[in-house]
Amino acid sequence: IVRNTDKCVLCGLCVRVCEEVKGITAFGLVGRGFNTYVSTAFDIPLNESGCDGCGECVKMCPTGALTFKETDKKTVPTPSWLWERS
C-alpha cells in the first residue's frame, strides 16, 4: 500500500475501517489543527505497523491517497514477425 499525503483530506475513513472493522490500529491521526496527518504509530513503515495488507483502507479512501503498489512491470509488445522463423 502506497500513501500519498498530498491527496489526503483527513476524512479518517482509513483509520476507522482499520480499527473498527479489522481490529488493527495500523493508522492514526497524528498532530492537531493544521499539522494533522494520517500516519502509523511513530511513523514506522506500514509493513512493520501490524498492517495485514487487506486493502480495506484503500477501498475506503475517497481521494486516492492510498493505493496499491504496482508490482508488475509493463511489457513491451513485440511484432509477430519477430517470432516467425524463416
PDB file of N, CA, C and O in Angstrom:
ATOM      1  N   ILE A   1       0.856  -1.180   0.000  1.00  0.00           N
ATOM      2  CA  ILE A   1       0.000   0.000   0.000  1.00  0.00           C
ATOM      3  C   ILE A   1       0.891   1.227   0.000  1.00  0.00           C
ATOM      4  O   ILE A   1       1.833   1.325   0.787  1.00  0.00           O
ATOM      5  N   VAL A   2       0.588   2.160  -0.885  1.00  0.00           N
ATOM      6  CA  VAL A   2       1.371   3.388  -1.017  1.00  0.00           C
ATOM      7  C   VAL A   2       0.519   4.549  -0.525  1.00  0.00           C
ATOM      8  O   VAL A   2      -0.654   4.658  -0.883  1.00  0.00           O
ATOM      9  N   ARG A   3       1.107   5.419   0.299  1.00  0.00           N
ATOM     10  CA  ARG A   3       0.401   6.587   0.822  1.00  0.00           C
ATOM     11  C   ARG A   3       0.906   7.845   0.135  1.00  0.00           C
ATOM     12  O   ARG A   3       2.113   8.053   0.013  1.00  0.00           O
ATOM     13  N   ASN A   4      -0.026   8.689  -0.315  1.00  0.00           N
ATOM     14  CA  ASN A   4       0.293   9.994  -0.884  1.00  0.00           C
ATOM     15  C   ASN A   4      -0.373  11.031  -0.002  1.00  0.00           C
ATOM     16  O   ASN A   4      -1.571  11.280  -0.138  1.00  0.00           O
ATOM     17  N   THR A   5       0.381  11.639   0.898  1.00  0.00           N
ATOM     18  CA  THR A   5      -0.194  12.557   1.869  1.00  0.00           C
ATOM     19  C   THR A   5      -0.685  13.853   1.234  1.00  0.00           C
ATOM     20  O   THR A   5      -1.481  14.568   1.843  1.00  0.00           O
ATOM     21  N   ASP A   6      -0.232  14.170   0.030  1.00  0.00           N
ATOM     22  CA  ASP A   6      -0.702  15.386  -0.637  1.00  0.00           C
ATOM     23  C   ASP A   6      -2.168  15.277  -1.057  1.00  0.00           C
ATOM     24  O   ASP A   6      -2.849  16.294  -1.180  1.00  0.00           O
ATOM     25  N   LYS A   7      -2.655  14.070  -1.276  1.00  0.00           N
ATOM     26  CA  LYS A   7      -4.045  13.873  -1.684  1.00  0.00           C
ATOM     27  C   LYS A   7      -4.991  13.692  -0.505  1.00  0.00           C
ATOM     28  O   LYS A   7      -6.208  13.743  -0.682  1.00  0.00           O
ATOM     29  N   CYS A   8      -4.465  13.485   0.678  1.00  0.00           N
ATOM     30  CA  CYS A   8      -5.282  13.175   1.849  1.00  0.00           C
ATOM     31  C   CYS A   8      -6.061  14.409   2.324  1.00  0.00           C
ATOM     32  O   CYS A   8      -5.498  15.495   2.463  1.00  0.00           O
ATOM     33  N   VAL A   9      -7.372  14.222   2.571  1.00  0.00           N
ATOM     34  CA  VAL A   9      -8.219  15.300   3.082  1.00  0.00           C
ATOM     35  C   VAL A   9      -8.572  15.076   4.551  1.00  0.00           C
ATOM     36  O   VAL A   9      -9.451  15.755   5.082  1.00  0.00           O
ATOM     37  N   LEU A  10      -7.909  14.150   5.204  1.00  0.00           N
ATOM     38  CA  LEU A  10      -8.069  13.853   6.625  1.00  0.00           C
ATOM     39  C   LEU A  10      -9.498  13.470   7.004  1.00  0.00           C
ATOM     40  O   LEU A  10     -10.003  13.889   8.045  1.00  0.00           O
ATOM     41  N   CYS A  11     -10.141  12.680   6.161  1.00  0.00           N
ATOM     42  CA  CYS A  11     -11.507  12.238   6.460  1.00  0.00           C
ATOM     43  C   CYS A  11     -11.528  11.210   7.593  1.00  0.00           C
ATOM     44  O   CYS A  11     -12.521  11.102   8.312  1.00  0.00           O
ATOM     45  N   GLY A  12     -10.440  10.459   7.754  1.00  0.00           N
ATOM     46  CA  GLY A  12     -10.342   9.480   8.829  1.00  0.00           C
ATOM     47  C   GLY A  12     -10.985   8.140   8.522  1.00  0.00           C
ATOM     48  O   GLY A  12     -11.060   7.286   9.405  1.00  0.00           O
ATOM     49  N   LEU A  13     -11.455   7.928   7.288  1.00  0.00           N
ATOM     50  CA  LEU A  13     -12.098   6.653   6.954  1.00  0.00           C
ATOM     51  C   LEU A  13     -11.120   5.488   7.026  1.00  0.00           C
ATOM     52  O   LEU A  13     -11.492   4.394   7.450  1.00  0.00           O
ATOM     53  N   CYS A  14      -9.888   5.708   6.622  1.00  0.00           N
ATOM     54  CA  CYS A  14      -8.894   4.633   6.675  1.00  0.00           C
ATOM     55  C   CYS A  14      -8.602   4.233   8.123  1.00  0.00           C
ATOM     56  O   CYS A  14      -8.423   3.054   8.429  1.00  0.00           O
ATOM     57  N   VAL A  15      -8.557   5.223   8.998  1.00  0.00           N
ATOM     58  CA  VAL A  15      -8.305   4.954  10.409  1.00  0.00           C
ATOM     59  C   VAL A  15      -9.468   4.175  11.008  1.00  0.00           C
ATOM     60  O   VAL A  15      -9.262   3.217  11.752  1.00  0.00           O
ATOM     61  N   ARG A  16     -10.691   4.589  10.684  1.00  0.00           N
ATOM     62  CA  ARG A  16     -11.882   3.947  11.244  1.00  0.00           C
ATOM     63  C   ARG A  16     -12.056   2.525  10.747  1.00  0.00           C
ATOM     64  O   ARG A  16     -12.344   1.626  11.537  1.00  0.00           O
ATOM     65  N   VAL A  17     -11.884   2.303   9.437  1.00  0.00           N
ATOM     66  CA  VAL A  17     -12.085   0.950   8.913  1.00  0.00           C
ATOM     67  C   VAL A  17     -11.014   0.007   9.447  1.00  0.00           C
ATOM     68  O   VAL A  17     -11.292  -1.166   9.699  1.00  0.00           O
ATOM     69  N   CYS A  18      -9.823   0.495   9.618  1.00  0.00           N
ATOM     70  CA  CYS A  18      -8.740  -0.344  10.146  1.00  0.00           C
ATOM     71  C   CYS A  18      -9.013  -0.727  11.603  1.00  0.00           C
ATOM     72  O   CYS A  18      -8.798  -1.869  12.009  1.00  0.00           O
ATOM     73  N   GLU A  19      -9.483   0.232  12.365  1.00  0.00           N
ATOM     74  CA  GLU A  19      -9.708  -0.023  13.779  1.00  0.00           C
ATOM     75  C   GLU A  19     -11.023  -0.748  14.048  1.00  0.00           C
ATOM     76  O   GLU A  19     -11.051  -1.711  14.814  1.00  0.00           O
ATOM     77  N   GLU A  20     -12.115  -0.295  13.424  1.00  0.00           N
ATOM     78  CA  GLU A  20     -13.423  -0.835  13.754  1.00  0.00           C
ATOM     79  C   GLU A  20     -13.750  -2.140  13.031  1.00  0.00           C
ATOM     80  O   GLU A  20     -14.370  -3.032  13.610  1.00  0.00           O
ATOM     81  N   VAL A  21     -13.341  -2.255  11.775  1.00  0.00           N
ATOM     82  CA  VAL A  21     -13.680  -3.453  11.012  1.00  0.00           C
ATOM     83  C   VAL A  21     -12.635  -4.547  11.207  1.00  0.00           C
ATOM     84  O   VAL A  21     -12.979  -5.695  11.489  1.00  0.00           O
ATOM     85  N   LYS A  22     -11.367  -4.194  11.059  1.00  0.00           N
ATOM     86  CA  LYS A  22     -10.300  -5.193  11.140  1.00  0.00           C
ATOM     87  C   LYS A  22      -9.769  -5.401  12.560  1.00  0.00           C
ATOM     88  O   LYS A  22      -9.186  -6.446  12.849  1.00  0.00           O
ATOM     89  N   GLY A  23      -9.961  -4.421  13.450  1.00  0.00           N
ATOM     90  CA  GLY A  23      -9.443  -4.544  14.812  1.00  0.00           C
ATOM     91  C   GLY A  23      -7.949  -4.292  14.905  1.00  0.00           C
ATOM     92  O   GLY A  23      -7.310  -4.671  15.887  1.00  0.00           O
ATOM     93  N   ILE A  24      -7.392  -3.654  13.889  1.00  0.00           N
ATOM     94  CA  ILE A  24      -5.960  -3.340  13.859  1.00  0.00           C
ATOM     95  C   ILE A  24      -5.817  -1.825  13.885  1.00  0.00           C
ATOM     96  O   ILE A  24      -6.583  -1.126  13.222  1.00  0.00           O
ATOM     97  N   THR A  25      -4.870  -1.312  14.624  1.00  0.00           N
ATOM     98  CA  THR A  25      -4.654   0.140  14.649  1.00  0.00           C
ATOM     99  C   THR A  25      -3.364   0.471  13.920  1.00  0.00           C
ATOM    100  O   THR A  25      -2.413   0.978  14.515  1.00  0.00           O
ATOM    101  N   ALA A  26      -3.340   0.180  12.627  1.00  0.00           N
ATOM    102  CA  ALA A  26      -2.148   0.447  11.830  1.00  0.00           C
ATOM    103  C   ALA A  26      -2.030   1.928  11.514  1.00  0.00           C
ATOM    104  O   ALA A  26      -0.920   2.454  11.434  1.00  0.00           O
ATOM    105  N   PHE A  27      -3.169   2.619  11.331  1.00  0.00           N
ATOM    106  CA  PHE A  27      -3.183   4.044  11.026  1.00  0.00           C
ATOM    107  C   PHE A  27      -3.717   4.830  12.208  1.00  0.00           C
ATOM    108  O   PHE A  27      -4.410   4.299  13.076  1.00  0.00           O
ATOM    109  N   GLY A  28      -3.377   6.103  12.218  1.00  0.00           N
ATOM    110  CA  GLY A  28      -3.919   7.007  13.219  1.00  0.00           C
ATOM    111  C   GLY A  28      -3.730   8.441  12.778  1.00  0.00           C
ATOM    112  O   GLY A  28      -2.872   8.738  11.946  1.00  0.00           O
ATOM    113  N   LEU A  29      -4.541   9.337  13.343  1.00  0.00           N
ATOM    114  CA  LEU A  29      -4.378  10.764  13.078  1.00  0.00           C
ATOM    115  C   LEU A  29      -3.329  11.303  14.036  1.00  0.00           C
ATOM    116  O   LEU A  29      -3.447  11.139  15.250  1.00  0.00           O
ATOM    117  N   VAL A  30      -2.316  11.937  13.498  1.00  0.00           N
ATOM    118  CA  VAL A  30      -1.188  12.429  14.287  1.00  0.00           C
ATOM    119  C   VAL A  30      -1.196  13.951  14.237  1.00  0.00           C
ATOM    120  O   VAL A  30      -1.397  14.540  13.175  1.00  0.00           O
ATOM    121  N   GLY A  31      -0.980  14.581  15.373  1.00  0.00           N
ATOM    122  CA  GLY A  31      -0.911  16.038  15.429  1.00  0.00           C
ATOM    123  C   GLY A  31      -2.270  16.664  15.657  1.00  0.00           C
ATOM    124  O   GLY A  31      -3.281  15.972  15.784  1.00  0.00           O
ATOM    125  N   ARG A  32      -2.278  18.006  15.708  1.00  0.00           N
ATOM    126  CA  ARG A  32      -3.508  18.744  15.953  1.00  0.00           C
ATOM    127  C   ARG A  32      -3.586  19.932  15.008  1.00  0.00           C
ATOM    128  O   ARG A  32      -2.565  20.483  14.595  1.00  0.00           O
ATOM    129  N   GLY A  33      -4.797  20.315  14.676  1.00  0.00           N
ATOM    130  CA  GLY A  33      -5.004  21.504  13.853  1.00  0.00           C
ATOM    131  C   GLY A  33      -4.492  21.329  12.441  1.00  0.00           C
ATOM    132  O   GLY A  33      -4.698  20.292  11.810  1.00  0.00           O
ATOM    133  N   PHE A  34      -3.814  22.368  11.949  1.00  0.00           N
ATOM    134  CA  PHE A  34      -3.295  22.339  10.590  1.00  0.00           C
ATOM    135  C   PHE A  34      -2.126  21.365  10.428  1.00  0.00           C
ATOM    136  O   PHE A  34      -1.748  21.039   9.303  1.00  0.00           O
ATOM    137  N   ASN A  35      -1.559  20.903  11.526  1.00  0.00           N
ATOM    138  CA  ASN A  35      -0.424  19.981  11.460  1.00  0.00           C
ATOM    139  C   ASN A  35      -0.856  18.517  11.493  1.00  0.00           C
ATOM    140  O   ASN A  35      -0.001  17.636  11.572  1.00  0.00           O
ATOM    141  N   THR A  36      -2.139  18.235  11.436  1.00  0.00           N
ATOM    142  CA  THR A  36      -2.646  16.863  11.488  1.00  0.00           C
ATOM    143  C   THR A  36      -2.357  16.118  10.185  1.00  0.00           C
ATOM    144  O   THR A  36      -2.473  16.679   9.095  1.00  0.00           O
ATOM    145  N   TYR A  37      -1.987  14.865  10.314  1.00  0.00           N
ATOM    146  CA  TYR A  37      -1.781  13.994   9.157  1.00  0.00           C
ATOM    147  C   TYR A  37      -2.028  12.552   9.577  1.00  0.00           C
ATOM    148  O   TYR A  37      -1.958  12.221  10.760  1.00  0.00           O
ATOM    149  N   VAL A  38      -2.315  11.704   8.606  1.00  0.00           N
ATOM    150  CA  VAL A  38      -2.544  10.277   8.857  1.00  0.00           C
ATOM    151  C   VAL A  38      -1.223   9.555   8.720  1.00  0.00           C
ATOM    152  O   VAL A  38      -0.515   9.713   7.725  1.00  0.00           O
ATOM    153  N   SER A  39      -0.894   8.761   9.726  1.00  0.00           N
ATOM    154  CA  SER A  39       0.363   8.031   9.696  1.00  0.00           C
ATOM    155  C   SER A  39       0.270   6.812  10.602  1.00  0.00           C
ATOM    156  O   SER A  39      -0.742   6.592  11.268  1.00  0.00           O
ATOM    157  N   THR A  40       1.317   6.041  10.616  1.00  0.00           N
ATOM    158  CA  THR A  40       1.420   4.916  11.535  1.00  0.00           C
ATOM    159  C   THR A  40       1.994   5.417  12.851  1.00  0.00           C
ATOM    160  O   THR A  40       2.495   6.539  12.930  1.00  0.00           O
ATOM    161  N   ALA A  41       1.921   4.595  13.869  1.00  0.00           N
ATOM    162  CA  ALA A  41       2.485   4.976  15.159  1.00  0.00           C
ATOM    163  C   ALA A  41       3.994   5.163  15.033  1.00  0.00           C
ATOM    164  O   ALA A  41       4.689   4.301  14.496  1.00  0.00           O
ATOM    165  N   PHE A  42       4.479   6.256  15.513  1.00  0.00           N
ATOM    166  CA  PHE A  42       5.898   6.608  15.483  1.00  0.00           C
ATOM    167  C   PHE A  42       6.458   6.690  14.066  1.00  0.00           C
ATOM    168  O   PHE A  42       7.671   6.599  13.875  1.00  0.00           O
ATOM    169  N   ASP A  43       5.581   6.861  13.064  1.00  0.00           N
ATOM    170  CA  ASP A  43       5.967   6.975  11.654  1.00  0.00           C
ATOM    171  C   ASP A  43       6.821   5.810  11.163  1.00  0.00           C
ATOM    172  O   ASP A  43       7.711   5.990  10.332  1.00  0.00           O
ATOM    173  N   ILE A  44       6.545   4.623  11.679  1.00  0.00           N
ATOM    174  CA  ILE A  44       7.271   3.441  11.205  1.00  0.00           C
ATOM    175  C   ILE A  44       6.689   3.022   9.864  1.00  0.00           C
ATOM    176  O   ILE A  44       5.564   3.411   9.548  1.00  0.00           O
ATOM    177  N   PRO A  45       7.409   2.245   9.064  1.00  0.00           N
ATOM    178  CA  PRO A  45       6.860   1.778   7.785  1.00  0.00           C
ATOM    179  C   PRO A  45       5.584   0.963   7.989  1.00  0.00           C
ATOM    180  O   PRO A  45       5.416   0.313   9.021  1.00  0.00           O
ATOM    181  N   LEU A  46       4.701   0.999   7.020  1.00  0.00           N
ATOM    182  CA  LEU A  46       3.399   0.351   7.141  1.00  0.00           C
ATOM    183  C   LEU A  46       3.515  -1.154   7.327  1.00  0.00           C
ATOM    184  O   LEU A  46       2.714  -1.747   8.050  1.00  0.00           O
ATOM    185  N   ASN A  47       4.490  -1.778   6.693  1.00  0.00           N
ATOM    186  CA  ASN A  47       4.631  -3.234   6.827  1.00  0.00           C
ATOM    187  C   ASN A  47       5.114  -3.648   8.216  1.00  0.00           C
ATOM    188  O   ASN A  47       5.013  -4.822   8.570  1.00  0.00           O
ATOM    189  N   GLU A  48       5.632  -2.722   9.002  1.00  0.00           N
ATOM    190  CA  GLU A  48       6.071  -3.026  10.366  1.00  0.00           C
ATOM    191  C   GLU A  48       5.045  -2.599  11.408  1.00  0.00           C
ATOM    192  O   GLU A  48       5.264  -2.799  12.603  1.00  0.00           O
ATOM    193  N   SER A  49       3.930  -2.016  10.977  1.00  0.00           N
ATOM    194  CA  SER A  49       2.969  -1.441  11.912  1.00  0.00           C
ATOM    195  C   SER A  49       1.879  -2.403  12.354  1.00  0.00           C
ATOM    196  O   SER A  49       1.033  -2.031  13.167  1.00  0.00           O
ATOM    197  N   GLY A  50       1.873  -3.607  11.851  1.00  0.00           N
ATOM    198  CA  GLY A  50       0.825  -4.553  12.171  1.00  0.00           C
ATOM    199  C   GLY A  50      -0.218  -4.647  11.083  1.00  0.00           C
ATOM    200  O   GLY A  50      -1.196  -5.381  11.223  1.00  0.00           O
ATOM    201  N   CYS A  51      -0.026  -3.920  10.003  1.00  0.00           N
ATOM    202  CA  CYS A  51      -0.942  -3.958   8.860  1.00  0.00           C
ATOM    203  C   CYS A  51      -0.866  -5.335   8.215  1.00  0.00           C
ATOM    204  O   CYS A  51       0.222  -5.856   7.971  1.00  0.00           O
ATOM    205  N   ASP A  52      -2.043  -5.926   7.939  1.00  0.00           N
ATOM    206  CA  ASP A  52      -2.043  -7.236   7.299  1.00  0.00           C
ATOM    207  C   ASP A  52      -2.226  -7.146   5.790  1.00  0.00           C
ATOM    208  O   ASP A  52      -2.282  -8.173   5.112  1.00  0.00           O
ATOM    209  N   GLY A  53      -2.321  -5.928   5.255  1.00  0.00           N
ATOM    210  CA  GLY A  53      -2.400  -5.738   3.810  1.00  0.00           C
ATOM    211  C   GLY A  53      -3.741  -6.128   3.208  1.00  0.00           C
ATOM    212  O   GLY A  53      -3.796  -6.529   2.046  1.00  0.00           O
ATOM    213  N   CYS A  54      -4.822  -6.019   3.971  1.00  0.00           N
ATOM    214  CA  CYS A  54      -6.135  -6.442   3.484  1.00  0.00           C
ATOM    215  C   CYS A  54      -6.670  -5.505   2.403  1.00  0.00           C
ATOM    216  O   CYS A  54      -7.426  -5.941   1.534  1.00  0.00           O
ATOM    217  N   GLY A  55      -6.294  -4.229   2.440  1.00  0.00           N
ATOM    218  CA  GLY A  55      -6.720  -3.281   1.421  1.00  0.00           C
ATOM    219  C   GLY A  55      -8.034  -2.595   1.692  1.00  0.00           C
ATOM    220  O   GLY A  55      -8.528  -1.871   0.828  1.00  0.00           O
ATOM    221  N   GLU A  56      -8.624  -2.792   2.861  1.00  0.00           N
ATOM    222  CA  GLU A  56      -9.880  -2.113   3.193  1.00  0.00           C
ATOM    223  C   GLU A  56      -9.704  -0.602   3.228  1.00  0.00           C
ATOM    224  O   GLU A  56     -10.609   0.133   2.833  1.00  0.00           O
ATOM    225  N   CYS A  57      -8.566  -0.134   3.691  1.00  0.00           N
ATOM    226  CA  CYS A  57      -8.315   1.311   3.739  1.00  0.00           C
ATOM    227  C   CYS A  57      -8.224   1.891   2.332  1.00  0.00           C
ATOM    228  O   CYS A  57      -8.660   3.017   2.094  1.00  0.00           O
ATOM    229  N   VAL A  58      -7.660   1.129   1.402  1.00  0.00           N
ATOM    230  CA  VAL A  58      -7.556   1.583   0.013  1.00  0.00           C
ATOM    231  C   VAL A  58      -8.945   1.684  -0.605  1.00  0.00           C
ATOM    232  O   VAL A  58      -9.229   2.620  -1.352  1.00  0.00           O
ATOM    233  N   LYS A  59      -9.809   0.722  -0.296  1.00  0.00           N
ATOM    234  CA  LYS A  59     -11.172   0.743  -0.818  1.00  0.00           C
ATOM    235  C   LYS A  59     -11.975   1.921  -0.274  1.00  0.00           C
ATOM    236  O   LYS A  59     -12.823   2.468  -0.979  1.00  0.00           O
ATOM    237  N   MET A  60     -11.718   2.315   0.965  1.00  0.00           N
ATOM    238  CA  MET A  60     -12.491   3.375   1.604  1.00  0.00           C
ATOM    239  C   MET A  60     -11.986   4.777   1.282  1.00  0.00           C
ATOM    240  O   MET A  60     -12.728   5.743   1.460  1.00  0.00           O
ATOM    241  N   CYS A  61     -10.760   4.917   0.818  1.00  0.00           N
ATOM    242  CA  CYS A  61     -10.167   6.240   0.584  1.00  0.00           C
ATOM    243  C   CYS A  61     -10.879   6.947  -0.576  1.00  0.00           C
ATOM    244  O   CYS A  61     -10.855   6.455  -1.704  1.00  0.00           O
ATOM    245  N   PRO A  62     -11.520   8.108  -0.307  1.00  0.00           N
ATOM    246  CA  PRO A  62     -12.280   8.783  -1.363  1.00  0.00           C
ATOM    247  C   PRO A  62     -11.422   9.583  -2.344  1.00  0.00           C
ATOM    248  O   PRO A  62     -11.894   9.935  -3.424  1.00  0.00           O
ATOM    249  N   THR A  63     -10.186   9.872  -1.989  1.00  0.00           N
ATOM    250  CA  THR A  63      -9.357  10.734  -2.833  1.00  0.00           C
ATOM    251  C   THR A  63      -8.239  10.017  -3.557  1.00  0.00           C
ATOM    252  O   THR A  63      -7.584  10.616  -4.410  1.00  0.00           O
ATOM    253  N   GLY A  64      -8.000   8.766  -3.248  1.00  0.00           N
ATOM    254  CA  GLY A  64      -6.901   8.040  -3.873  1.00  0.00           C
ATOM    255  C   GLY A  64      -5.574   8.290  -3.194  1.00  0.00           C
ATOM    256  O   GLY A  64      -4.523   8.071  -3.797  1.00  0.00           O
ATOM    257  N   ALA A  65      -5.597   8.746  -1.950  1.00  0.00           N
ATOM    258  CA  ALA A  65      -4.361   8.959  -1.205  1.00  0.00           C
ATOM    259  C   ALA A  65      -3.701   7.635  -0.840  1.00  0.00           C
ATOM    260  O   ALA A  65      -2.489   7.574  -0.634  1.00  0.00           O
ATOM    261  N   LEU A  66      -4.499   6.582  -0.762  1.00  0.00           N
ATOM    262  CA  LEU A  66      -3.983   5.241  -0.513  1.00  0.00           C
ATOM    263  C   LEU A  66      -4.232   4.404  -1.758  1.00  0.00           C
ATOM    264  O   LEU A  66      -5.364   4.322  -2.235  1.00  0.00           O
ATOM    265  N   THR A  67      -3.195   3.789  -2.283  1.00  0.00           N
ATOM    266  CA  THR A  67      -3.308   2.947  -3.464  1.00  0.00           C
ATOM    267  C   THR A  67      -2.466   1.701  -3.268  1.00  0.00           C
ATOM    268  O   THR A  67      -1.599   1.646  -2.396  1.00  0.00           O
ATOM    269  N   PHE A  68      -2.737   0.707  -4.092  1.00  0.00           N
ATOM    270  CA  PHE A  68      -1.903  -0.491  -4.070  1.00  0.00           C
ATOM    271  C   PHE A  68      -0.637  -0.236  -4.871  1.00  0.00           C
ATOM    272  O   PHE A  68      -0.674   0.439  -5.900  1.00  0.00           O
ATOM    273  N   LYS A  69       0.462  -0.764  -4.409  1.00  0.00           N
ATOM    274  CA  LYS A  69       1.727  -0.610  -5.103  1.00  0.00           C
ATOM    275  C   LYS A  69       1.729  -1.486  -6.349  1.00  0.00           C
ATOM    276  O   LYS A  69       1.375  -2.664  -6.298  1.00  0.00           O
ATOM    277  N   GLU A  70       2.128  -0.903  -7.451  1.00  0.00           N
ATOM    278  CA  GLU A  70       2.203  -1.649  -8.704  1.00  0.00           C
ATOM    279  C   GLU A  70       3.466  -2.504  -8.682  1.00  0.00           C
ATOM    280  O   GLU A  70       4.577  -1.982  -8.583  1.00  0.00           O
ATOM    281  N   THR A  71       3.289  -3.808  -8.775  1.00  0.00           N
ATOM    282  CA  THR A  71       4.446  -4.701  -8.729  1.00  0.00           C
ATOM    283  C   THR A  71       4.797  -5.266 -10.095  1.00  0.00           C
ATOM    284  O   THR A  71       5.933  -5.680 -10.327  1.00  0.00           O
ATOM    285  N   ASP A  72       3.826  -5.283 -10.998  1.00  0.00           N
ATOM    286  CA  ASP A  72       4.082  -5.823 -12.324  1.00  0.00           C
ATOM    287  C   ASP A  72       4.708  -4.765 -13.216  1.00  0.00           C
ATOM    288  O   ASP A  72       4.297  -3.605 -13.215  1.00  0.00           O
ATOM    289  N   LYS A  73       5.683  -5.177 -13.959  1.00  0.00           N
ATOM    290  CA  LYS A  73       6.294  -4.262 -14.914  1.00  0.00           C
ATOM    291  C   LYS A  73       5.533  -4.341 -16.222  1.00  0.00           C
ATOM    292  O   LYS A  73       5.060  -5.407 -16.615  1.00  0.00           O
ATOM    293  N   LYS A  74       5.421  -3.228 -16.878  1.00  0.00           N
ATOM    294  CA  LYS A  74       4.709  -3.178 -18.146  1.00  0.00           C
ATOM    295  C   LYS A  74       5.544  -3.866 -19.211  1.00  0.00           C
ATOM    296  O   LYS A  74       6.740  -3.604 -19.345  1.00  0.00           O
ATOM    297  N   THR A  75       4.916  -4.731 -19.951  1.00  0.00           N
ATOM    298  CA  THR A  75       5.628  -5.433 -21.011  1.00  0.00           C
ATOM    299  C   THR A  75       5.518  -4.650 -22.307  1.00  0.00           C
ATOM    300  O   THR A  75       4.529  -3.959 -22.552  1.00  0.00           O
ATOM    301  N   VAL A  76       6.522  -4.767 -23.109  1.00  0.00           N
ATOM    302  CA  VAL A  76       6.551  -4.083 -24.396  1.00  0.00           C
ATOM    303  C   VAL A  76       6.071  -5.060 -25.455  1.00  0.00           C
ATOM    304  O   VAL A  76       6.628  -6.150 -25.583  1.00  0.00           O
ATOM    305  N   PRO A  77       5.047  -4.691 -26.218  1.00  0.00           N
ATOM    306  CA  PRO A  77       4.573  -5.612 -27.254  1.00  0.00           C
ATOM    307  C   PRO A  77       5.605  -5.761 -28.359  1.00  0.00           C
ATOM    308  O   PRO A  77       6.266  -4.797 -28.745  1.00  0.00           O
ATOM    309  N   THR A  78       5.730  -6.960 -28.853  1.00  0.00           N
ATOM    310  CA  THR A  78       6.668  -7.216 -29.947  1.00  0.00           C
ATOM    311  C   THR A  78       5.887  -7.649 -31.174  1.00  0.00           C
ATOM    312  O   THR A  78       4.876  -8.339 -31.046  1.00  0.00           O
ATOM    313  N   PRO A  79       6.326  -7.268 -32.337  1.00  0.00           N
ATOM    314  CA  PRO A  79       5.624  -7.682 -33.550  1.00  0.00           C
ATOM    315  C   PRO A  79       5.718  -9.192 -33.739  1.00  0.00           C
ATOM    316  O   PRO A  79       6.692  -9.827 -33.336  1.00  0.00           O
ATOM    317  N   SER A  80       4.674  -9.754 -34.366  1.00  0.00           N
ATOM    318  CA  SER A  80       4.626 -11.196 -34.540  1.00  0.00           C
ATOM    319  C   SER A  80       5.700 -11.706 -35.502  1.00  0.00           C
ATOM    320  O   SER A  80       6.085 -12.873 -35.433  1.00  0.00           O
ATOM    321  N   TRP A  81       6.184 -10.848 -36.394  1.00  0.00           N
ATOM    322  CA  TRP A  81       7.183 -11.325 -37.350  1.00  0.00           C
ATOM    323  C   TRP A  81       8.510 -11.644 -36.680  1.00  0.00           C
ATOM    324  O   TRP A  81       9.340 -12.341 -37.264  1.00  0.00           O
ATOM    325  N   LEU A  82       8.725 -11.150 -35.471  1.00  0.00           N
ATOM    326  CA  LEU A  82       9.956 -11.489 -34.759  1.00  0.00           C
ATOM    327  C   LEU A  82       9.945 -12.941 -34.311  1.00  0.00           C
ATOM    328  O   LEU A  82      11.004 -13.546 -34.142  1.00  0.00           O
ATOM    329  N   TRP A  83       8.767 -13.504 -34.120  1.00  0.00           N
ATOM    330  CA  TRP A  83       8.661 -14.853 -33.624  1.00  0.00           C
ATOM    331  C   TRP A  83       8.618 -15.894 -34.749  1.00  0.00           C
ATOM    332  O   TRP A  83       8.799 -17.086 -34.501  1.00  0.00           O
ATOM    333  N   GLU A  84       8.384 -15.454 -35.948  1.00  0.00           N
ATOM    334  CA  GLU A  84       8.311 -16.389 -37.074  1.00  0.00           C
ATOM    335  C   GLU A  84       9.720 -16.754 -37.551  1.00  0.00           C
ATOM    336  O   GLU A  84      10.602 -15.902 -37.660  1.00  0.00           O
ATOM    337  N   ARG A  85       9.897 -18.025 -37.825  1.00  0.00           N
ATOM    338  CA  ARG A  85      11.200 -18.474 -38.324  1.00  0.00           C
ATOM    339  C   ARG A  85      11.126 -18.620 -39.841  1.00  0.00           C
ATOM    340  O   ARG A  85      10.114 -19.062 -40.385  1.00  0.00           O
ATOM    341  N   SER A  86      12.182 -18.254 -40.497  1.00  0.00           N
ATOM    342  CA  SER A  86      12.170 -18.369 -41.960  1.00  0.00           C
ATOM    343  C   SER A  86      12.890 -19.614 -42.425  1.00  0.00           C
ATOM    344  O   SER A  86      12.975 -19.865 -43.627  1.00  0.00           O
TER     345      SER A  86
END
